[in-house]
């Protein structure tokens, strides 16, 4: 799959997202002792991030799931496709904002953002359902699914104004008044409202 961002940009993205690093570390080092603090921290990092940043964390976490967990092949393909699309759509804007140091004004295209969050919520919920309820994967998938759903619900309550009008509208000048002399019969369609 061709990606719009390079491997070095992808690495920079991972290093800038604490939530993605935490998921990767938890999945990679399964033998380390895990307490509730790690799960609380993950939930906190996702809930306190913007929807755009949350999407990027979810995309990176999906990649970690595919790399470190035995995932069903169909689910793995779905994770990779969705993560690739999200990274292509949102990562360049995020990395540009990160480079300029102007993260406060980072805003991405939000037309499909709610749909992407809902898709991640469903995929992580399915991955959790397919794993052992006592496993680390189940705990992580539950947190990721719940937070993705919460961010999607947040966007649903936001009044997002998207201006679909073209930049330049061609206004056709129409005569405001038509004057006829007494001996002219107007064409029937001429006076029809336009």
Helices and strands as residue ranges (DSSP letters): H 7-16, H 18-28, H 36-47, H 51-68, H 73-86, I 87-91, H 92-100, G 103-105, H 113-129, H 136-157, G 188-191
